[in-house]
Amino acid sequence: MKAKLAADAAAEAEQTKLAAQARAASWKQQAAAAKAKAAQEMADAEAEAKEKAAELEAARVANQKKHDAALAAQTEAFRLASLAAVAAHAAAEEARKAKEAEQIAEHKRQMAERRS
C-alpha cells in the first residue's frame, strides 16, 4: 500500500511537473510573442517618426524657399522704388532748373524791354 501511495505521489508529482513545464513553455512563448510585438511596434514608431521628420524637413525647405522668394521680391521692389525715387528727384531738379532758366530768361526780357 505504501508503494502504491508512493507511486501515486510520484505520478502526481510527475503530472504537476509536466503541467508546470507546459505552463512555463506557454509563458516563454507568450513572452517571445510580446517581445516580437514590442519590437515591431518600436520599428513602426521609428519609421513613423522618420516619415514625420522627413515631412517636417520638406515643409521647412518649402517655407525657406517661399521666404527667400519673398525676400528677393521685396529687395527688388525696394530697388525699383529707390530707382523711381532717384528718377523723380532728378526730374524735379530738372523741372526746377528749367523753371529757373525760364525765370532768368523772363527777367532778362523784361530788363531788355525797360532799356529800350
GUTOR-185602 format. One record per residue (C-alpha): residue number from 1; residue in one letter; x, y negated, z. Coordinates in pm, 1 decimal, padded with zeros to 6 digits. Each point is the difference from the previous one (the first is absolute). Layout:
REC     n   res         xx         yy         zz
REC   NUM     A          X          Y          Z
...
***
This chain:
REC     n   res         xx         yy         zz
REC     1     M    00000.0    00000.0    00000.0
REC     2     K    00286.1   -00233.5    00083.2
REC     3     A    00153.2    00081.2   -00334.9
REC     4     K   -00326.9   -00081.3   -00176.4
REC     5     L   -00029.5   -00330.3    00191.0
REC     6     A    00361.5   -00077.8   -00082.3
REC     7     A   -00062.9    00089.2   -00365.7
REC     8     D   -00317.2   -00212.4   -00004.4
REC     9     A    00187.9   -00290.1    00162.0
REC    10     A    00281.4    00040.1   -00252.2
REC    11     A   -00249.7    00007.9   -00288.2
REC    12     E   -00178.1   -00305.5    00138.3
REC    13     A    00332.6   -00178.4    00043.5
REC    14     E    00090.1    00091.1   -00356.7
REC    15     Q   -00336.7   -00133.9   -00122.9
REC    16     T    00053.3   -00320.5    00198.6
REC    17     K    00351.2   -00030.4   -00141.6
REC    18     L   -00125.1    00054.6   -00354.9
REC    19     A   -00280.5   -00254.3    00051.3
REC    20     A    00251.0   -00251.8    00139.4
REC    21     Q    00231.9    00060.4   -00293.1
REC    22     A   -00290.3   -00047.7   -00241.5
REC    23     R   -00098.0   -00325.7    00174.2
REC    24     A    00362.9   -00115.9   -00007.2
REC    25     A    00026.6    00080.0   -00370.8
REC    26     S   -00327.9   -00185.4   -00061.6
REC    27     W    00122.6   -00300.9    00194.5
REC    28     K    00330.8    00009.1   -00185.9
REC    29     Q   -00186.4    00008.6   -00331.3
REC    30     Q   -00225.1   -00287.9    00112.1
REC    31     A    00303.9   -00197.5    00112.7
REC    32     A    00169.9    00057.5   -00335.3
REC    33     A   -00317.2   -00108.4   -00183.0
REC    34     A   -00029.1   -00310.3    00219.7
REC    35     K    00367.1   -00080.0   -00061.5
REC    36     A   -00046.1    00038.9   -00376.0
REC    37     K   -00314.1   -00215.7    00009.6
REC    38     A    00180.9   -00268.2    00201.3
REC    39     A    00292.4    00006.5   -00242.8
REC    40     Q   -00239.6   -00039.3   -00294.6
REC    41     E   -00181.3   -00286.7    00174.8
REC    42     M    00334.0   -00171.4    00066.5
REC    43     A    00103.1    00045.4   -00362.8
REC    44     D   -00335.8   -00138.1   -00115.0
REC    45     A    00032.4   -00297.2    00237.4
REC    46     E    00353.4   -00070.7   -00121.6
REC    47     A   -00111.6    00020.9   -00363.5
REC    48     E   -00290.1   -00234.0    00074.0
REC    49     A    00234.2   -00241.1    00179.2
REC    50     K    00241.3    00004.5   -00295.1
REC    51     E   -00287.2   -00060.6   -00241.4
REC    52     K   -00127.3   -00290.0    00211.9
REC    53     A    00351.5   -00143.2    00021.7
REC    54     A    00032.3    00023.8   -00378.1
REC    55     E   -00336.9   -00175.7   -00042.3
REC    56     L    00104.5   -00274.1    00240.9
REC    57     E    00331.9   -00043.3   -00178.7
REC    58     A   -00178.2   -00022.5   -00336.4
REC    59     A   -00238.6   -00260.1    00144.5
REC    60     R    00295.1   -00192.8    00144.2
REC    61     V    00177.7    00002.8   -00335.0
REC    62     A   -00317.9   -00112.8   -00179.1
REC    63     N   -00052.7   -00278.2    00253.5
REC    64     Q    00362.1   -00106.4   -00032.6
REC    65     K   -00038.7   -00017.9   -00379.1
REC    66     K   -00318.0   -00209.2    00039.0
REC    67     H    00178.7   -00226.4    00247.2
REC    68     D    00300.7   -00037.9   -00228.5
REC    69     A   -00227.3   -00077.6   -00296.6
REC    70     A   -00196.5   -00255.3    00201.5
REC    71     L    00322.1   -00157.8    00122.7
REC    72     A    00134.7   -00017.9   -00355.9
REC    73     A   -00326.5   -00155.5   -00119.6
REC    74     Q    00008.9   -00251.4    00284.4
REC    75     T    00361.7   -00086.0   -00076.9
REC    76     E   -00082.4   -00047.8   -00367.5
REC    77     A   -00302.5   -00214.5    00086.4
REC    78     F    00214.2   -00214.5    00228.5
REC    79     R    00265.6   -00032.1   -00271.3
REC    80     L   -00260.7   -00105.7   -00255.5
REC    81     A   -00156.9   -00243.8    00247.5
REC    82     S    00341.8   -00148.8    00068.7
REC    83     L    00065.6   -00037.7   -00372.9
REC    84     A   -00340.0   -00161.5   -00042.8
REC    85     A    00071.8   -00239.1    00288.0
REC    86     V    00336.0   -00092.5   -00153.0
REC    87     A   -00164.9   -00051.6   -00338.9
REC    88     A   -00276.6   -00210.6    00156.5
REC    89     H    00258.4   -00208.4    00183.5
REC    90     A    00198.2   -00047.6   -00320.9
REC    91     A   -00316.9   -00098.5   -00188.2
REC    92     A   -00092.7   -00247.2    00274.5
REC    93     E    00350.3   -00146.8   -00014.4
REC    94     E   -00023.0   -00032.3   -00378.7
REC    95     A   -00341.2   -00165.8    00033.0
REC    96     R    00140.1   -00240.5    00259.0
REC    97     K    00295.8   -00084.1   -00224.4
REC    98     A   -00230.5   -00046.2   -00299.5
REC    99     K   -00230.1   -00228.7    00200.8
REC   100     E    00301.6   -00190.4    00129.3
REC   101     A    00134.6   -00036.9   -00353.3
REC   102     E   -00342.5   -00114.9   -00114.7
REC   103     Q   -00015.1   -00256.0    00281.7
REC   104     I    00349.7   -00124.8   -00087.9
REC   105     A   -00097.1   -00026.6   -00364.7
REC   106     E   -00321.5   -00185.4    00092.0
REC   107     H    00196.0   -00231.4    00225.6
REC   108     K    00252.0   -00069.4   -00276.9
REC   109     R   -00283.0   -00066.4   -00245.2
REC   110     Q   -00163.9   -00241.1    00242.9
REC   111     M    00333.1   -00176.2    00057.2
REC   112     A    00052.6   -00022.8   -00377.6
REC   113     E   -00348.1   -00152.4   -00041.1
REC   114     R    00070.2   -00259.4    00269.8
REC   115     R    00324.5   -00097.5   -00165.8
REC   116     S   -00151.6   -00050.4   -00336.6
***
